[in-house]
Amino acid sequence: MLANGFESISGQINVELKKPYYRFSFYLNIYSNKWEEMKSIYTANKTINDKLSTGVYLHANKNNHINDKNNDGFLDQSFIKSQAFNFFNRWQYINPSKGNC
């Protein structure tokens, strides 16, 4: 029986964050919808020299609206009131004699 891969029972998802030496130095995404949900993503990558790179990653979301248009006591959308702010700073050092560190 296989534990991982496409033939496994539940599968496996490989999630990896962007590397600081990623080709885009700046990325901004802002999203809002009619249910007053707002999200924003900011990414900035900077190559300091040929061995050292850094990346700053910000994510913020806010939903302060309870959506019950028909007043039946159940939310019309599955998301609840929430807000979050995430900050992540990643550094990448590449040692040419040993490869990627």
MIDOSE-1310 file (N, C-alpha, C; in nm, 2 decimals, decimal comma, always signed):
residues 101
mlan	+0,08/-0,12/+0,00/+0,00/+0,00/+0,00/+0,09/+0,12/+0,00; +0,05/+0,22/-0,08/+0,13/+0,34/-0,09/+0,08/+0,45/+0,01; +0,18/+0,51/+0,07/+0,14/+0,61/+0,18/+0,14/+0,75/+0,12; +0,22/+0,78/+0,02/+0,23/+0,91/-0,04/+0,21/+0,90/-0,19
gfes	+0,18/+1,02/-0,26/+0,18/+1,02/-0,40/+0,03/+1,02/-0,45; +0,02/+1,01/-0,58/-0,11/+1,02/-0,65/-0,20/+0,90/-0,63; -0,13/+0,78/-0,59/-0,21/+0,66/-0,57/-0,25/+0,64/-0,43; -0,21/+0,73/-0,34/-0,24/+0,71/-0,20/-0,39/+0,74/-0,17
isgq	-0,44/+0,71/-0,05/-0,58/+0,73/-0,02/-0,61/+0,88/-0,01; -0,53/+0,96/+0,06/-0,56/+1,10/+0,08/-0,48/+1,20/-0,01; -0,37/+1,15/-0,07/-0,28/+1,23/-0,15/-0,19/+1,31/-0,06; -0,11/+1,40/-0,12/-0,02/+1,48/-0,05/+0,00/+1,61/-0,12
inve	+0,00/+1,72/-0,05/+0,01/+1,85/-0,10/+0,15/+1,91/-0,06; +0,23/+1,95/-0,15/+0,36/+2,01/-0,12/+0,35/+2,16/-0,13; +0,36/+2,23/-0,02/+0,35/+2,37/-0,02/+0,48/+2,43/+0,02; +0,53/+2,52/-0,07/+0,66/+2,58/-0,04/+0,65/+2,73/-0,07
lkkp	+0,71/+2,81/+0,02/+0,70/+2,95/+0,01/+0,80/+3,00/-0,10; +0,77/+3,12/-0,15/+0,86/+3,18/-0,25/+0,99/+3,20/-0,20; +1,09/+3,18/-0,28/+1,23/+3,20/-0,24/+1,26/+3,35/-0,24; +1,35/+3,40/-0,16/+1,39/+3,54/-0,16/+1,45/+3,59/-0,29
yyrf	+1,51/+3,50/-0,37/+1,57/+3,53/-0,50/+1,47/+3,51/-0,61; +1,34/+3,51/-0,58/+1,24/+3,49/-0,68/+1,25/+3,60/-0,79; +1,21/+3,58/-0,91/+1,24/+3,68/-1,02/+1,16/+3,81/-1,00; +1,04/+3,81/-0,93/+0,97/+3,94/-0,91/+1,02/+4,00/-0,78
sfyl	+1,06/+4,13/-0,79/+1,11/+4,20/-0,67/+0,99/+4,26/-0,59; +0,88/+4,28/-0,66/+0,77/+4,34/-0,59/+0,63/+4,28/-0,64; +0,54/+4,25/-0,55/+0,41/+4,20/-0,59/+0,31/+4,25/-0,49; +0,20/+4,30/-0,54/+0,09/+4,35/-0,45/-0,04/+4,30/-0,51
niys	-0,13/+4,24/-0,42/-0,26/+4,19/-0,46/-0,36/+4,24/-0,36; -0,46/+4,31/-0,40/-0,57/+4,36/-0,31/-0,70/+4,30/-0,36; -0,78/+4,25/-0,27/-0,90/+4,19/-0,31/-1,02/+4,23/-0,21; -1,13/+4,26/-0,27/-1,25/+4,29/-0,19/-1,37/+4,23/-0,27
nkwe	-1,48/+4,20/-0,19/-1,60/+4,15/-0,25/-1,72/+4,21/-0,20; -1,84/+4,18/-0,25/-1,96/+4,24/-0,21/-2,01/+4,21/-0,06; -1,94/+4,11/+0,00/-1,97/+4,07/+0,14/-1,88/+4,14/+0,23; -1,81/+4,25/+0,19/-1,73/+4,33/+0,27/-1,61/+4,25/+0,33
emks	-1,56/+4,16/+0,25/-1,44/+4,08/+0,29/-1,32/+4,15/+0,21; -1,21/+4,18/+0,28/-1,10/+4,24/+0,22/-0,97/+4,16/+0,25; -0,89/+4,15/+0,15/-0,76/+4,08/+0,17/-0,65/+4,15/+0,09; -0,53/+4,15/+0,14/-0,42/+4,21/+0,07/-0,29/+4,12/+0,09
iyta	-0,21/+4,11/-0,01/-0,09/+4,04/-0,01/+0,02/+4,13/-0,06; +0,13/+4,14/+0,01/+0,24/+4,22/-0,03/+0,37/+4,13/-0,02; +0,45/+4,13/-0,13/+0,57/+4,06/-0,14/+0,68/+4,15/-0,19; +0,79/+4,15/-0,12/+0,91/+4,23/-0,17/+1,03/+4,14/-0,16
nkti	+1,11/+4,12/-0,26/+1,23/+4,05/-0,26/+1,35/+4,14/-0,30; +1,46/+4,12/-0,23/+1,58/+4,20/-0,26/+1,70/+4,11/-0,26; +1,78/+4,12/-0,36/+1,91/+4,05/-0,37/+2,01/+4,15/-0,32; +2,08/+4,11/-0,21/+2,18/+4,20/-0,15/+2,31/+4,18/-0,23
ndkl	+2,36/+4,06/-0,25/+2,47/+4,03/-0,34/+2,45/+3,90/-0,40; +2,55/+3,84/-0,46/+2,53/+3,71/-0,53/+2,52/+3,60/-0,44; +2,54/+3,61/-0,31/+2,52/+3,51/-0,21/+2,40/+3,53/-0,12; +2,35/+3,65/-0,10/+2,25/+3,68/+0,00/+2,13/+3,75/-0,05
stgv	+2,01/+3,70/-0,02/+1,89/+3,76/-0,06/+1,79/+3,76/+0,06; +1,70/+3,85/+0,05/+1,59/+3,86/+0,16/+1,46/+3,88/+0,10; +1,36/+3,84/+0,17/+1,22/+3,86/+0,12/+1,13/+3,90/+0,24; +1,04/+3,99/+0,22/+0,94/+4,03/+0,32/+0,80/+4,00/+0,26
ylha	+0,72/+3,93/+0,34/+0,59/+3,88/+0,29/+0,49/+3,92/+0,40; +0,39/+4,00/+0,35/+0,28/+4,04/+0,44/+0,14/+4,00/+0,38; +0,06/+3,96/+0,47/-0,08/+3,92/+0,44/-0,17/+3,97/+0,54; -0,28/+4,04/+0,50/-0,38/+4,09/+0,59/-0,52/+4,06/+0,53
nknn	-0,61/+4,02/+0,62/-0,75/+4,00/+0,58/-0,84/+4,05/+0,69; -0,96/+4,10/+0,65/-1,06/+4,15/+0,74/-1,20/+4,12/+0,69; -1,28/+4,07/+0,78/-1,42/+4,05/+0,75/-1,50/+4,08/+0,88; -1,56/+4,20/+0,89/-1,63/+4,24/+1,00/-1,78/+4,25/+0,98
hind	-1,83/+4,18/+0,88/-1,97/+4,18/+0,84/-2,03/+4,05/+0,86; -2,15/+4,04/+0,93/-2,23/+3,92/+0,94/-2,33/+3,93/+0,83; -2,33/+3,83/+0,74/-2,42/+3,83/+0,63/-2,53/+3,73/+0,65; -2,65/+3,79/+0,69/-2,77/+3,71/+0,71/-2,88/+3,80/+0,65
knnd	-2,89/+3,80/+0,52/-2,99/+3,89/+0,45/-3,13/+3,85/+0,47; -3,16/+3,72/+0,49/-3,30/+3,67/+0,50/-3,34/+3,65/+0,65; -3,25/+3,69/+0,74/-3,28/+3,69/+0,89/-3,33/+3,55/+0,94; -3,27/+3,45/+0,89/-3,31/+3,31/+0,94/-3,22/+3,26/+1,05
gfld	-3,12/+3,34/+1,09/-3,03/+3,30/+1,20/-2,91/+3,22/+1,15; -2,90/+3,20/+1,02/-2,78/+3,13/+0,96/-2,71/+3,22/+0,87; -2,57/+3,21/+0,88/-2,49/+3,30/+0,79/-2,51/+3,26/+0,64; -2,52/+3,36/+0,56/-2,54/+3,33/+0,42/-2,41/+3,29/+0,35
qsfi	-2,30/+3,32/+0,41/-2,16/+3,28/+0,37/-2,10/+3,20/+0,48; -2,01/+3,11/+0,44/-1,95/+3,03/+0,54/-1,84/+3,09/+0,62; -1,79/+3,21/+0,59/-1,68/+3,27/+0,66/-1,74/+3,35/+0,78; -1,67/+3,37/+0,88/-1,72/+3,44/+1,00/-1,64/+3,57/+1,02
ksqa	-1,68/+3,65/+1,12/-1,61/+3,78/+1,15/-1,47/+3,74/+1,19; -1,37/+3,80/+1,12/-1,23/+3,78/+1,15/-1,14/+3,89/+1,10; -1,03/+3,90/+1,15/-0,92/+3,98/+1,10/-0,79/+3,92/+1,14; -0,69/+3,93/+1,05/-0,56/+3,88/+1,07/-0,45/+3,96/+1,00
fnff	-0,33/+3,96/+1,05/-0,22/+4,02/+0,99/-0,10/+3,93/+1,01; -0,04/+3,89/+0,90/+0,08/+3,80/+0,91/+0,20/+3,87/+0,84; +0,31/+3,85/+0,91/+0,44/+3,91/+0,86/+0,55/+3,80/+0,86; +0,62/+3,79/+0,76/+0,73/+3,69/+0,75/+0,85/+3,75/+0,67
nrwq	+0,96/+3,73/+0,73/+1,09/+3,78/+0,67/+1,18/+3,65/+0,65; +1,22/+3,63/+0,53/+1,30/+3,51/+0,49/+1,43/+3,56/+0,43; +1,54/+3,49/+0,48/+1,67/+3,52/+0,43/+1,72/+3,39/+0,35; +1,80/+3,41/+0,25/+1,86/+3,30/+0,17/+2,00/+3,33/+0,15
yinp	+2,09/+3,24/+0,20/+2,23/+3,25/+0,18/+2,28/+3,13/+0,10; +2,35/+3,16/-0,01/+2,40/+3,05/-0,10/+2,55/+3,05/-0,08; +2,60/+2,94/-0,04/+2,75/+2,92/-0,02/+2,80/+2,85/-0,15; +2,87/+2,91/-0,24/+2,91/+2,85/-0,36/+2,99/+2,72/-0,35
skgn	+3,06/+2,71/-0,24/+3,14/+2,58/-0,22/+3,05/+2,47/-0,17; +2,94/+2,49/-0,10/+2,86/+2,39/-0,05/+2,72/+2,38/-0,12; +2,69/+2,47/-0,20/+2,56/+2,48/-0,27/+2,46/+2,56/-0,19; +2,33/+2,53/-0,20/+2,23/+2,61/-0,13/+2,22/+2,57/+0,01
c	+2,22/+2,68/+0,10/+2,21/+2,66/+0,25/+2,08/+2,71/+0,30
